[in-house]
Amino acid sequence: MSKDTQCPYCGADVEINHDAGYGYEEDDLHQQECGECGKTFTYTTAIHFSYYAYKADCLNDGEHQYEKTKTTPPEYARLRCKECGHEKHLTANAKISPPRDAG
């Protein structure tokens, strides 16, 4: 069982039940019964966002670094910039960047 929180009465690990979307509202006080001790407790929900920044020289007067998309079937492949995500149709004379290192 995954652990979302602990029961405030017995300390057991508790997985919050989100059936039908219940328990996601941040401004509400929610209730749940502990599966170990049977006592009902309340909880609040906090949603956290994380942001990761990356350089995108192509958005600052640099050139797009296009890679061919891995598409099935391959004839539907496009070119996607590996810095900003811009896409364009694959043409016969397209400038494609070397593949990224796997490391």
The first five atom37 places (N, CA, C, CB, O) and aatype in JSON, in Angstrom:
{
  "aatype": [12, 15, 11, 3, 16, 5, 4, 14, 18, 4, 7, 0, 3, 19, 6, 9, 2, 8, 3, 0, 7, 18, 7, 18, 6, 6, 3, 3, 10, 8, 5, 5, 6, 4, 7, 6, 4, 7, 11, 16, 13, 16, 18, 16, 16, 0, 9, 8, 13, 15, 18, 18, 0, 18, 11, 0, 3, 4, 10, 2, 3, 7, 6, 8, 5, 18, 6, 11, 16, 11, 16, 16, 14, 14, 6, 18, 0, 1, 10, 1, 4, 11, 6, 4, 7, 8, 6, 11, 8, 10, 16, 0, 2, 0, 11, 9, 15, 14, 14, 1, 3, 0, 7],
  "atom_mask": [
    [1, 1, 1, 1, 1],
    [1, 1, 1, 1, 1],
    [1, 1, 1, 1, 1],
    [1, 1, 1, 1, 1],
    [1, 1, 1, 1, 1],
    [1, 1, 1, 1, 1],
    [1, 1, 1, 1, 1],
    [1, 1, 1, 1, 1],
    [1, 1, 1, 1, 1],
    [1, 1, 1, 1, 1],
    [1, 1, 1, 0, 1],
    [1, 1, 1, 1, 1],
    [1, 1, 1, 1, 1],
    [1, 1, 1, 1, 1],
    [1, 1, 1, 1, 1],
    [1, 1, 1, 1, 1],
    [1, 1, 1, 1, 1],
    [1, 1, 1, 1, 1],
    [1, 1, 1, 1, 1],
    [1, 1, 1, 1, 1],
    [1, 1, 1, 0, 1],
    [1, 1, 1, 1, 1],
    [1, 1, 1, 0, 1],
    [1, 1, 1, 1, 1],
    [1, 1, 1, 1, 1],
    [1, 1, 1, 1, 1],
    [1, 1, 1, 1, 1],
    [1, 1, 1, 1, 1],
    [1, 1, 1, 1, 1],
    [1, 1, 1, 1, 1],
    [1, 1, 1, 1, 1],
    [1, 1, 1, 1, 1],
    [1, 1, 1, 1, 1],
    [1, 1, 1, 1, 1],
    [1, 1, 1, 0, 1],
    [1, 1, 1, 1, 1],
    [1, 1, 1, 1, 1],
    [1, 1, 1, 0, 1],
    [1, 1, 1, 1, 1],
    [1, 1, 1, 1, 1],
    [1, 1, 1, 1, 1],
    [1, 1, 1, 1, 1],
    [1, 1, 1, 1, 1],
    [1, 1, 1, 1, 1],
    [1, 1, 1, 1, 1],
    [1, 1, 1, 1, 1],
    [1, 1, 1, 1, 1],
    [1, 1, 1, 1, 1],
    [1, 1, 1, 1, 1],
    [1, 1, 1, 1, 1],
    [1, 1, 1, 1, 1],
    [1, 1, 1, 1, 1],
    [1, 1, 1, 1, 1],
    [1, 1, 1, 1, 1],
    [1, 1, 1, 1, 1],
    [1, 1, 1, 1, 1],
    [1, 1, 1, 1, 1],
    [1, 1, 1, 1, 1],
    [1, 1, 1, 1, 1],
    [1, 1, 1, 1, 1],
    [1, 1, 1, 1, 1],
    [1, 1, 1, 0, 1],
    [1, 1, 1, 1, 1],
    [1, 1, 1, 1, 1],
    [1, 1, 1, 1, 1],
    [1, 1, 1, 1, 1],
    [1, 1, 1, 1, 1],
    [1, 1, 1, 1, 1],
    [1, 1, 1, 1, 1],
    [1, 1, 1, 1, 1],
    [1, 1, 1, 1, 1],
    [1, 1, 1, 1, 1],
    [1, 1, 1, 1, 1],
    [1, 1, 1, 1, 1],
    [1, 1, 1, 1, 1],
    [1, 1, 1, 1, 1],
    [1, 1, 1, 1, 1],
    [1, 1, 1, 1, 1],
    [1, 1, 1, 1, 1],
    [1, 1, 1, 1, 1],
    [1, 1, 1, 1, 1],
    [1, 1, 1, 1, 1],
    [1, 1, 1, 1, 1],
    [1, 1, 1, 1, 1],
    [1, 1, 1, 0, 1],
    [1, 1, 1, 1, 1],
    [1, 1, 1, 1, 1],
    [1, 1, 1, 1, 1],
    [1, 1, 1, 1, 1],
    [1, 1, 1, 1, 1],
    [1, 1, 1, 1, 1],
    [1, 1, 1, 1, 1],
    [1, 1, 1, 1, 1],
    [1, 1, 1, 1, 1],
    [1, 1, 1, 1, 1],
    [1, 1, 1, 1, 1],
    [1, 1, 1, 1, 1],
    [1, 1, 1, 1, 1],
    [1, 1, 1, 1, 1],
    [1, 1, 1, 1, 1],
    [1, 1, 1, 1, 1],
    [1, 1, 1, 1, 1],
    [1, 1, 1, 0, 1]
  ],
  "atom_positions": [
    [[0.85, -1.18, 0.0], [0.0, 0.0, 0.0], [0.89, 1.24, 0.0], [-0.97, 0.0, 1.23], [1.9, 1.3, 0.71]],
    [[0.51, 2.22, -0.8], [1.28, 3.46, -0.77], [0.82, 4.29, 0.42], [1.11, 4.26, -2.1], [-0.31, 4.15, 0.89]],
    [[1.69, 5.15, 0.88], [1.41, 5.94, 2.07], [1.2, 7.4, 1.66], [2.56, 5.83, 3.12], [2.11, 8.04, 1.14]],
    [[-0.01, 7.91, 1.88], [-0.28, 9.33, 1.64], [-0.1, 10.12, 2.93], [-1.7, 9.52, 1.09], [0.37, 11.26, 2.9]],
    [[-0.48, 9.52, 4.05], [-0.38, 10.18, 5.36], [-0.38, 9.11, 6.44], [-1.57, 11.19, 5.58], [-0.35, 7.91, 6.14]],
    [[-0.4, 9.54, 7.69], [-0.5, 8.6, 8.81], [-1.74, 8.92, 9.62], [0.78, 8.67, 9.7], [-2.14, 10.08, 9.75]],
    [[-2.35, 7.89, 10.17], [-3.51, 8.08, 11.04], [-3.05, 8.85, 12.27], [-4.15, 6.7, 11.43], [-2.07, 8.47, 12.91]],
    [[-3.76, 9.94, 12.62], [-3.36, 10.71, 13.8], [-3.66, 9.99, 15.12], [-4.07, 12.05, 13.79], [-3.21, 10.44, 16.17]],
    [[-4.4, 8.88, 15.08], [-4.71, 8.13, 16.3], [-3.74, 6.98, 16.54], [-6.13, 7.59, 16.21], [-3.18, 6.87, 17.63]],
    [[-3.53, 6.15, 15.54], [-2.69, 4.95, 15.76], [-1.36, 5.0, 15.01], [-3.45, 3.72, 15.34], [-0.5, 4.15, 15.25]],
    [[-1.17, 5.96, 14.13], [0.09, 6.1, 13.4], [0.23, 5.2, 12.19], [0.0, 0.0, 0.0], [1.28, 5.17, 11.55]],
    [[-0.83, 4.46, 11.85], [-0.77, 3.56, 10.69], [-0.65, 4.36, 9.4], [-2.02, 2.65, 10.65], [-1.18, 5.47, 9.28]],
    [[0.05, 3.77, 8.42], [0.11, 4.38, 7.1], [-1.27, 4.32, 6.46], [1.17, 3.67, 6.2], [-1.94, 3.3, 6.51]],
    [[-1.67, 5.43, 5.85], [-3.0, 5.52, 5.26], [-2.89, 6.0, 3.82], [-3.92, 6.47, 6.08], [-2.18, 6.96, 3.53]],
    [[-3.58, 5.31, 2.93], [-3.71, 5.77, 1.55], [-5.06, 6.48, 1.46], [-3.61, 4.57, 0.52], [-6.1, 5.89, 1.73]],
    [[-5.02, 7.75, 1.07], [-6.25, 8.53, 0.98], [-7.1, 7.99, -0.16], [-5.94, 10.04, 0.77], [-6.61, 7.74, -1.26]],
    [[-8.4, 7.81, 0.13], [-9.36, 7.29, -0.84], [-9.9, 8.46, -1.67], [-10.51, 6.53, -0.13], [-10.6, 9.32, -1.14]],
    [[-9.59, 8.48, -2.96], [-10.05, 9.54, -3.85], [-11.14, 9.06, -4.79], [-8.88, 10.1, -4.64], [-11.25, 9.57, -5.91]],
    [[-11.95, 8.09, -4.37], [-13.03, 7.61, -5.22], [-13.9, 8.77, -5.68], [-13.88, 6.56, -4.48], [-14.25, 9.65, -4.89]],
    [[-14.24, 8.77, -6.95], [-15.09, 9.79, -7.57], [-14.52, 11.2, -7.39], [-16.5, 9.73, -6.98], [-15.27, 12.18, -7.38]],
    [[-13.2, 11.3, -7.24], [-12.56, 12.61, -7.14], [-12.62, 13.24, -5.76], [0.0, 0.0, 0.0], [-12.2, 14.39, -5.6]],
    [[-13.12, 12.52, -4.76], [-13.22, 13.06, -3.41], [-11.84, 13.31, -2.82], [-14.02, 12.11, -2.51], [-10.91, 12.53, -3.02]],
    [[-11.71, 14.42, -2.1], [-10.5, 14.68, -1.34], [-9.45, 15.51, -2.03], [0.0, 0.0, 0.0], [-8.36, 15.7, -1.49]],
    [[-9.74, 16.0, -3.23], [-8.75, 16.81, -3.94], [-8.91, 18.31, -3.71], [-8.83, 16.52, -5.42], [-7.97, 19.07, -3.95]],
    [[-10.08, 18.77, -3.25], [-10.31, 20.19, -3.05], [-9.43, 20.71, -1.92], [-11.8, 20.48, -2.74], [-9.41, 20.14, -0.83]],
    [[-8.68, 21.79, -2.2], [-7.72, 22.29, -1.22], [-8.36, 23.06, -0.07], [-6.73, 23.17, -1.9], [-7.79, 23.1, 1.02]],
    [[-9.51, 23.66, -0.27], [-10.11, 24.51, 0.77], [-11.1, 23.77, 1.66], [-10.79, 25.68, 0.12], [-11.73, 24.39, 2.52]],
    [[-11.25, 22.48, 1.47], [-12.23, 21.71, 2.24], [-11.54, 20.83, 3.28], [-13.09, 20.84, 1.3], [-10.38, 20.43, 3.12]],
    [[-12.28, 20.53, 4.35], [-11.83, 19.58, 5.36], [-12.48, 18.24, 5.0], [-12.21, 20.05, 6.83], [-13.71, 18.14, 4.97]],
    [[-11.68, 17.23, 4.74], [-12.17, 15.92, 4.31], [-12.11, 14.94, 5.48], [-11.34, 15.39, 3.11], [-11.4, 15.16, 6.46]],
    [[-12.87, 13.84, 5.36], [-12.91, 12.82, 6.4], [-12.58, 11.45, 5.81], [-14.29, 12.79, 7.09], [-12.91, 11.16, 4.66]],
    [[-11.92, 10.62, 6.63], [-11.64, 9.25, 6.22], [-11.49, 8.39, 7.45], [-10.37, 9.17, 5.33], [-11.02, 8.84, 8.49]],
    [[-11.9, 7.14, 7.32], [-11.75, 6.19, 8.41], [-10.45, 5.42, 8.25], [-12.96, 5.21, 8.46], [-10.1, 5.0, 7.14]],
    [[-9.73, 5.25, 9.34], [-8.48, 4.49, 9.34], [-8.8, 3.01, 9.21], [-7.64, 4.77, 10.63], [-9.67, 2.49, 9.92]],
    [[-8.11, 2.33, 8.3], [-8.32, 0.9, 8.1], [-7.77, 0.04, 9.22], [0.0, 0.0, 0.0], [-8.14, -1.12, 9.34]],
    [[-6.88, 0.59, 10.06], [-6.28, -0.16, 11.16], [-7.09, -0.04, 12.45], [-4.86, 0.33, 11.41], [-7.52, -1.05, 13.01]],
    [[-7.31, 1.2, 12.91], [-7.97, 1.38, 14.22], [-9.47, 1.69, 14.1], [-7.3, 2.5, 14.98], [-10.18, 1.65, 15.1]],
    [[-9.94, 2.0, 12.88], [-11.37, 2.25, 12.68], [-11.84, 3.64, 13.05], [0.0, 0.0, 0.0], [-13.02, 3.94, 12.91]],
    [[-10.95, 4.49, 13.53], [-11.35, 5.85, 13.9], [-11.36, 6.75, 12.67], [-10.4, 6.42, 14.98], [-10.56, 6.59, 11.75]],
    [[-12.3, 7.69, 12.67], [-12.4, 8.65, 11.58], [-11.56, 9.87, 11.9], [-13.87, 9.05, 11.33], [-11.62, 10.4, 13.01]],
    [[-10.79, 10.32, 10.94], [-9.96, 11.52, 11.1], [-10.27, 12.47, 9.96], [-8.44, 11.16, 11.14], [-10.89, 12.09, 8.97]],
    [[-9.83, 13.69, 10.1], [-9.99, 14.68, 9.04], [-8.63, 14.99, 8.43], [-10.67, 15.97, 9.57], [-7.59, 14.78, 9.06]],
    [[-8.66, 15.49, 7.21], [-7.41, 15.9, 6.55], [-7.7, 17.02, 5.56], [-6.74, 14.69, 5.83], [-8.83, 17.18, 5.1]],
    [[-6.68, 17.77, 5.26], [-6.75, 18.78, 4.21], [-5.8, 18.36, 3.09], [-6.4, 20.2, 4.76], [-4.91, 17.54, 3.29]],
    [[-6.0, 18.93, 1.94], [-5.2, 18.6, 0.77], [-4.37, 19.81, 0.36], [-6.08, 18.13, -0.4], [-4.89, 20.93, 0.3]],
    [[-3.1, 19.59, 0.08], [-2.22, 20.64, -0.45], [-1.6, 20.11, -1.73], [-1.11, 21.05, 0.6], [-0.99, 19.04, -1.75]],
    [[-1.75, 20.86, -2.8], [-1.19, 20.49, -4.09], [0.04, 21.35, -4.32], [-2.23, 20.65, -5.25], [-0.01, 22.57, -4.19]],
    [[1.16, 20.72, -4.67], [2.43, 21.42, -4.87], [2.84, 21.34, -6.34], [3.54, 20.83, -3.96], [2.7, 20.29, -6.97]],
    [[3.34, 22.43, -6.85], [3.85, 22.47, -8.22], [5.35, 22.63, -8.18], [3.19, 23.62, -9.02], [5.89, 23.34, -7.33]],
    [[6.04, 21.98, -9.1], [7.49, 22.13, -9.25], [7.76, 22.6, -10.67], [8.24, 20.79, -8.94], [7.12, 22.13, -11.62]],
    [[8.69, 23.51, -10.81], [9.04, 24.04, -12.12], [10.52, 23.82, -12.35], [8.68, 25.53, -12.24], [11.33, 23.98, -11.44]],
    [[10.88, 23.45, -13.58], [12.27, 23.23, -13.97], [12.55, 24.09, -15.19], [12.54, 21.71, -14.26], [11.86, 23.97, -16.2]],
    [[13.54, 24.95, -15.12], [13.86, 25.87, -16.21], [14.97, 25.31, -17.08], [14.26, 27.25, -15.65], [15.91, 24.68, -16.59]],
    [[14.86, 25.55, -18.38], [15.85, 25.1, -19.34], [16.18, 26.24, -20.29], [15.35, 23.86, -20.12], [15.32, 27.08, -20.59]],
    [[17.4, 26.27, -20.77], [17.78, 27.25, -21.78], [17.05, 26.94, -23.08], [19.31, 27.26, -22.0], [16.85, 25.77, -23.43]],
    [[16.65, 27.98, -23.79], [16.04, 27.84, -25.11], [16.63, 28.94, -25.98], [14.46, 27.93, -25.04], [15.98, 29.96, -26.24]],
    [[17.86, 28.73, -26.43], [18.55, 29.74, -27.23], [17.76, 30.13, -28.47], [19.92, 29.24, -27.63], [17.85, 31.27, -28.93]],
    [[16.98, 29.19, -29.02], [16.2, 29.47, -30.22], [15.13, 30.54, -29.96], [15.54, 28.2, -30.72], [14.65, 31.15, -30.92]],
    [[14.76, 30.77, -28.73], [13.79, 31.83, -28.4], [14.49, 33.15, -28.13], [12.96, 31.42, -27.19], [13.85, 34.15, -27.83]],
    [[15.81, 33.14, -28.23], [16.63, 34.32, -27.97], [17.61, 34.54, -29.12], [17.38, 34.19, -26.63], [18.82, 34.65, -28.9]],
    [[17.1, 34.59, -30.32], [17.86, 34.87, -31.54], [18.76, 33.72, -32.0], [18.71, 36.07, -31.33], [19.54, 33.91, -32.93]],
    [[18.67, 32.55, -31.38], [19.43, 31.39, -31.85], [18.6, 30.59, -32.84], [0.0, 0.0, 0.0], [17.46, 30.93, -33.12]],
    [[19.18, 29.52, -33.36], [18.47, 28.66, -34.31], [17.8, 27.5, -33.57], [19.44, 28.12, -35.38], [18.29, 27.03, -32.55]],
    [[16.65, 27.05, -34.11], [15.99, 25.86, -33.58], [16.9, 24.66, -33.78], [14.61, 25.63, -34.25], [17.62, 24.58, -34.78]],
    [[16.88, 23.73, -32.85], [17.65, 22.49, -32.92], [16.66, 21.35, -33.16], [18.5, 22.26, -31.6], [16.21, 20.7, -32.22]],
    [[16.33, 21.12, -34.42], [15.28, 20.16, -34.75], [15.79, 18.72, -34.73], [14.72, 20.47, -36.12], [16.9, 18.42, -35.15]],
    [[14.93, 17.84, -34.21], [15.14, 16.39, -34.25], [13.9, 15.78, -34.89], [15.4, 15.8, -32.81], [12.79, 16.29, -34.73]],
    [[14.09, 14.7, -35.59], [12.97, 13.98, -36.18], [12.24, 13.24, -35.06], [13.45, 12.99, -37.29], [12.87, 12.59, -34.23]],
    [[10.92, 13.35, -35.04], [10.14, 12.66, -34.01], [10.13, 11.16, -34.3], [8.7, 13.21, -33.95], [10.23, 10.73, -35.44]],
    [[10.01, 10.39, -33.24], [9.9, 8.93, -33.37], [8.41, 8.62, -33.44], [10.61, 8.16, -32.15], [7.72, 8.56, -32.42]],
    [[7.93, 8.43, -34.64], [6.5, 8.33, -34.9], [6.19, 7.03, -35.62], [6.0, 9.53, -35.72], [6.97, 6.57, -36.46]],
    [[5.06, 6.43, -35.29], [4.59, 5.24, -35.98], [3.25, 5.55, -36.59], [4.5, 4.02, -35.02], [2.33, 5.96, -35.88]],
    [[3.09, 5.39, -37.87], [4.08, 4.99, -38.86], [5.06, 6.13, -39.13], [3.39, 4.55, -40.15], [4.72, 7.3, -38.96]],
    [[6.28, 5.79, -39.56], [7.34, 6.79, -39.71], [7.03, 7.89, -40.72], [8.59, 6.12, -40.12], [7.6, 8.98, -40.63]],
    [[6.14, 7.64, -41.67], [5.83, 8.68, -42.65], [5.07, 9.87, -42.04], [5.01, 8.09, -43.79], [4.9, 10.89, -42.7]],
    [[4.63, 9.74, -40.79], [3.97, 10.85, -40.1], [4.93, 11.62, -39.19], [2.79, 10.33, -39.28], [4.5, 12.47, -38.42]],
    [[6.21, 11.33, -39.29], [7.2, 12.02, -38.45], [7.21, 13.51, -38.76], [8.62, 11.42, -38.66], [6.9, 13.94, -39.87]],
    [[7.58, 14.28, -37.76], [7.71, 15.73, -37.88], [9.08, 16.11, -37.34], [6.56, 16.49, -37.13], [9.82, 15.26, -36.85]],
    [[9.4, 17.37, -37.43], [10.61, 17.9, -36.81], [10.2, 18.66, -35.57], [11.41, 18.81, -37.8], [9.29, 19.49, -35.62]],
    [[10.87, 18.38, -34.44], [10.56, 19.05, -33.18], [11.85, 19.63, -32.62], [9.9, 18.07, -32.15], [12.87, 18.95, -32.54]],
    [[11.8, 20.92, -32.24], [12.96, 21.57, -31.65], [13.18, 20.99, -30.25], [12.78, 23.12, -31.58], [12.26, 20.95, -29.44]],
    [[14.41, 20.53, -29.98], [14.7, 19.91, -28.68], [14.84, 20.94, -27.57], [15.96, 19.09, -28.77], [14.95, 20.56, -26.4]],
    [[14.84, 22.24, -27.91], [14.93, 23.28, -26.88], [13.57, 23.87, -26.51], [15.85, 24.38, -27.34], [13.31, 24.12, -25.34]],
    [[12.7, 24.11, -27.51], [11.44, 24.81, -27.22], [10.2, 24.0, -27.56], [11.4, 26.11, -27.96], [9.1, 24.39, -27.18]],
    [[10.35, 22.88, -28.29], [9.22, 22.04, -28.62], [8.49, 22.43, -29.9], [0.0, 0.0, 0.0], [7.52, 21.78, -30.27]],
    [[8.93, 23.49, -30.59], [8.29, 23.91, -31.84], [8.34, 22.75, -32.83], [8.99, 25.17, -32.43], [9.35, 22.06, -32.94]],
    [[7.24, 22.55, -33.55], [7.18, 21.48, -34.54], [6.92, 22.04, -35.92], [6.11, 20.46, -34.18], [6.27, 23.07, -36.08]],
    [[7.44, 21.34, -36.92], [7.15, 21.67, -38.31], [7.19, 20.38, -39.12], [8.17, 22.71, -38.87], [7.68, 19.35, -38.67]],
    [[6.65, 20.47, -40.34], [6.62, 19.31, -41.22], [8.04, 18.91, -41.63], [5.77, 19.58, -42.47], [8.91, 19.76, -41.78]],
    [[8.24, 17.64, -41.8], [9.52, 17.1, -42.24], [9.62, 17.29, -43.75], [9.67, 15.6, -41.85], [8.75, 16.85, -44.5]],
    [[10.68, 17.95, -44.19], [10.89, 18.17, -45.62], [12.2, 17.5, -46.04], [10.91, 19.68, -45.96], [13.02, 17.15, -45.19]],
    [[12.38, 17.34, -47.34], [13.57, 16.66, -47.85], [14.85, 17.42, -47.53], [13.46, 16.48, -49.35], [15.9, 16.79, -47.36]],
    [[14.8, 18.75, -47.43], [16.01, 19.54, -47.18], [16.06, 20.08, -45.75], [16.08, 20.7, -48.16], [16.7, 21.1, -45.49]],
    [[15.4, 19.4, -44.83], [15.34, 19.87, -43.44], [16.7, 19.76, -42.76], [14.29, 19.08, -42.65], [17.44, 18.8, -42.98]],
    [[17.0, 20.75, -41.92], [18.24, 20.75, -41.14], [17.95, 20.06, -39.8], [18.79, 22.21, -40.92], [17.16, 20.56, -39.0]],
    [[18.59, 18.92, -39.57], [18.32, 18.12, -38.37], [19.57, 18.1, -37.5], [17.89, 16.67, -38.74], [20.68, 17.88, -37.99]],
    [[19.38, 18.32, -36.2], [20.49, 18.28, -35.24], [20.9, 16.85, -34.98], [20.1, 18.98, -33.92], [20.08, 15.94, -35.12]],
    [[22.16, 16.62, -34.61], [22.57, 15.27, -34.22], [21.78, 14.81, -33.0], [24.1, 15.21, -33.93], [21.35, 15.66, -32.21]],
    [[21.58, 13.5, -32.82], [20.82, 13.01, -31.67], [21.47, 13.4, -30.35], [20.67, 11.49, -31.74], [22.69, 13.59, -30.27]],
    [[20.64, 13.52, -29.31], [21.14, 13.83, -27.97], [21.92, 12.65, -27.43], [19.99, 14.19, -27.01], [21.67, 11.51, -27.8]],
    [[22.87, 12.94, -26.55], [23.62, 11.87, -25.89], [22.69, 11.12, -24.95], [24.84, 12.44, -25.11], [21.82, 11.73, -24.33]],
    [[22.87, 9.84, -24.85], [22.05, 9.02, -23.97], [22.46, 9.17, -22.52], [22.12, 7.56, -24.38], [21.73, 8.72, -21.64]],
    [[23.6, 9.77, -22.24], [24.12, 9.86, -20.87], [23.57, 11.0, -20.18], [0.0, 0.0, 0.0], [23.9, 11.23, -19.02]]
  ]
}
